[in-house]
């Protein structure tokens, strides 16, 4: 378990917004960094690119939080498959646990935990289905093996054994002509994408002695407000 971020008193303590940080970036995260339309997109894009360049494992992985009809929360790691001005996109089975949660309560939170860089970005907002055209475009970019596995799996439903799961996958592969080649695998009927439309976006930057930087953007109607939060 990690118990600290940096150590001791920073050598340039008292230098305010130019105090050195453990992530190697001398400048402290500040609300003025957030600009554009929407104001979170440019900085998020830079941080994601830097996570890729730093060889962070699965830099597009994010923790997705949902709640069921009774208000009980669940979290799981999923892969982000698109980010744009209109939101954050991921794909799953609509009959999965998360699909059922989002049908009951179409509001979610996701967090990108780039721990190796001591950075996080957190989004909250309503969730909607992407269009069938978007789902199909992404589906046909997936490796054939991933398509077959998604078609074979009744996501989140119990199954008796690993052997049974592999037999089901093999049967689906045979139906479409094999694992390596064969007929086109269509999008499963209950599989597709969700888009989280951000209402709140928070950037977090780790600093020594847990005096971290937090900047939160909140959208009201079409206006965004950025504020610094205490750690």
C-alpha positions in Angstrom: 0.0 0.0 0.0 1.3 3.4 -0.9 1.4 5.7 2.1 2.9 8.9 0.7 3.3 11.2 -2.3 6.8 12.6 -2.2 8.5 13.1 1.1 9.7 15.8 3.4 9.2 19.6 2.9 9.4 20.6 -0.7 12.6 22.6 -1.3 10.7 25.5 -2.7 7.9 25.7 -0.2 6.3 29.1 -0.1 6.7 29.7 -3.9 2.9 29.4 -4.2 1.7 28.3 -7.6 5.2 27.4 -8.7 5.9 24.9 -5.9 7.5 21.7 -7.3 5.5 18.6 -7.6 6.2 14.9 -7.5 4.9 14.3 -11.0 7.8 16.3 -12.5 5.6 19.2 -13.6 6.7 22.3 -11.8 3.5 24.2 -12.4 0.6 23.5 -10.2 -2.8 22.6 -11.8 -4.9 25.7 -11.8 -8.4 26.7 -13.0 -6.8 28.9 -15.7 -5.6 25.8 -17.4 -9.2 24.9 -18.3 -10.4 26.7 -21.4 -11.9 25.9 -24.7 -15.3 24.4 -25.6 -15.8 22.4 -23.5 -13.1 23.6 -21.2 -12.1 20.2 -19.9 -11.3 18.5 -23.2 -7.9 20.0 -24.1 -6.3 19.3 -20.8 -7.8 15.8 -20.6 -6.4 15.1 -24.1 -3.0 16.2 -23.0 -3.0 14.1 -19.8 -4.2 11.0 -21.7 -1.5 11.4 -24.3 1.1 11.8 -21.5 -0.2 8.7 -19.8 0.3 6.8 -23.1 3.8 8.3 -23.5 4.6 7.3 -19.9 3.6 3.7 -20.7 0.9 3.7 -18.0 -0.8 0.3 -18.2 -4.1 0.5 -20.0 -4.1 4.4 -20.0 -7.7 4.4 -21.3 -9.0 2.2 -18.4 -11.5 4.0 -16.2 -13.4 3.0 -13.1 -17.1 3.2 -13.8 -19.5 3.7 -10.9 -23.3 3.0 -11.3 -26.2 2.4 -8.9 -29.0 -0.1 -9.2 -32.7 0.6 -8.8 -32.4 0.4 -5.0 -29.5 2.9 -4.9 -26.8 0.2 -4.2 -23.5 1.2 -5.9 -21.2 -0.9 -8.0 -17.8 -0.1 -9.6 -15.7 -1.9 -12.2 -12.9 -1.1 -14.6 -13.9 -0.6 -18.2 -12.1 0.7 -21.3 -12.9 4.1 -22.6 -13.4 3.9 -26.4 -14.0 7.5 -27.2 -13.8 11.0 -25.8 -15.1 14.1 -27.4 -16.9 17.4 -26.7 -20.1 15.4 -26.2 -18.8 13.0 -23.6 -17.0 9.7 -22.7 -17.9 6.5 -24.5 -17.7 2.8 -23.5 -19.3 -0.4 -24.8 -20.9 -3.3 -23.0 -23.8 -5.7 -23.0 -27.0 -3.9 -22.3 -28.2 -7.0 -20.3 -25.0 -6.9 -18.1 -25.1 -5.7 -14.5 -24.0 -2.3 -15.5 -26.5 -2.2 -18.3 -29.3 -3.0 -15.9 -28.0 -0.3 -13.5 -27.9 2.3 -16.2 -31.4 1.3 -17.4 -32.7 1.9 -13.8 -30.6 5.0 -13.1 -29.0 6.6 -16.2 -26.4 8.6 -14.3 -22.8 7.5 -13.7 -19.3 8.4 -12.7 -16.0 7.5 -14.2 -12.5 8.0 -13.0 -9.2 7.7 -14.9 -6.6 6.7 -12.3 -3.2 7.4 -13.7 -1.5 6.5 -10.5 2.0 6.3 -11.9 1.7 10.0 -12.8 -0.2 11.0 -9.6 -3.1 12.2 -11.7 -6.8 11.5 -11.9 -9.6 12.8 -13.9 -13.2 12.3 -12.7 -16.4 12.7 -14.7 -20.1 12.6 -13.5 -23.2 13.0 -15.5 -26.2 11.4 -17.2 -25.7 8.5 -19.5 -27.3 7.8 -22.9 -27.0 5.1 -25.6 -24.8 6.0 -28.5 -26.4 5.6 -32.0 -26.5 2.3 -33.7 -24.2 3.8 -36.4 -21.5 4.5 -33.7 -21.9 1.0 -32.2 -21.5 -0.6 -35.6 -18.5 1.5 -36.5 -16.7 0.5 -33.3 -17.9 -3.1 -33.5 -16.3 -3.7 -36.9 -13.0 -2.3 -35.7 -12.8 -4.9 -33.0 -10.6 -8.1 -33.5 -12.7 -11.0 -34.7 -11.9 -13.0 -31.5 -13.4 -10.1 -29.4 -16.5 -10.1 -31.6 -17.0 -13.8 -31.2 -16.5 -13.7 -27.4 -19.0 -10.9 -27.0 -21.5 -12.8 -29.2 -21.0 -15.9 -27.1 -21.1 -14.4 -23.6 -24.4 -13.7 -21.8 -22.6 -11.1 -19.8 -23.0 -11.2 -16.0 -25.1 -14.4 -16.1 -23.8 -17.4 -14.1 -22.2 -20.3 -16.0 -21.2 -23.8 -14.7 -17.6 -23.9 -15.7 -14.8 -22.5 -17.8 -15.1 -25.5 -20.1 -18.8 -24.6 -20.7 -17.8 -21.0 -21.6 -15.1 -22.2 -24.0 -17.5 -24.7 -25.6 -20.1 -21.9 -26.1 -17.4 -19.7 -27.7 -16.3 -22.5 -30.0 -19.9 -23.2 -31.1 -20.4 -19.5 -32.0 -17.1 -19.5 -33.9 -18.2 -22.5 -35.8 -21.5 -20.8 -36.6 -19.6 -17.9 -38.2 -16.9 -20.0 -39.9 -14.1 -20.1 -37.4 -12.0 -18.0 -35.1 -9.6 -16.8 -37.7 -11.8 -16.3 -40.8 -15.3 -16.7 -41.9 -18.6 -14.9 -42.2 -19.0 -11.4 -40.8 -20.0 -11.4 -37.1 -22.9 -9.0 -36.6 -23.4 -6.8 -33.6 -25.2 -8.8 -30.9 -28.8 -7.6 -30.3 -28.2 -6.5 -26.8 -24.7 -5.0 -27.1 -23.7 -1.4 -27.7 -22.3 1.8 -26.4 -23.1 4.3 -23.6 -22.0 7.9 -23.5 -21.6 9.8 -20.2 -22.4 13.4 -20.8 -20.3 15.3 -18.3 -21.9 17.7 -15.8 -19.0 17.6 -13.4 -15.3 17.1 -14.3 -12.5 17.1 -11.8 -8.8 17.1 -12.3 -6.5 15.9 -9.5 -2.7 16.3 -9.4 -0.7 14.7 -6.6 1.7 16.8 -4.6 4.1 16.3 -1.7 2.7 16.0 1.8 -0.8 15.3 0.4 -1.2 19.0 -0.4 -2.8 18.0 -3.7 -4.3 20.1 -6.4 -7.9 19.7 -7.3 -9.8 21.7 -9.9 -13.5 21.1 -10.5 -15.6 22.1 -13.5 -19.4 22.2 -13.1 -21.8 22.7 -16.0 -25.1 24.6 -15.5 -27.1 24.7 -18.6 -24.4 25.5 -21.2 -22.1 27.4 -18.8 -19.0 25.9 -17.1 -17.6 27.2 -13.8 -14.1 26.2 -12.6 -13.1 26.3 -9.0 -10.1 25.1 -7.0 -10.9 22.7 -4.2 -9.0 22.0 -1.0 -7.4 18.5 -1.0 
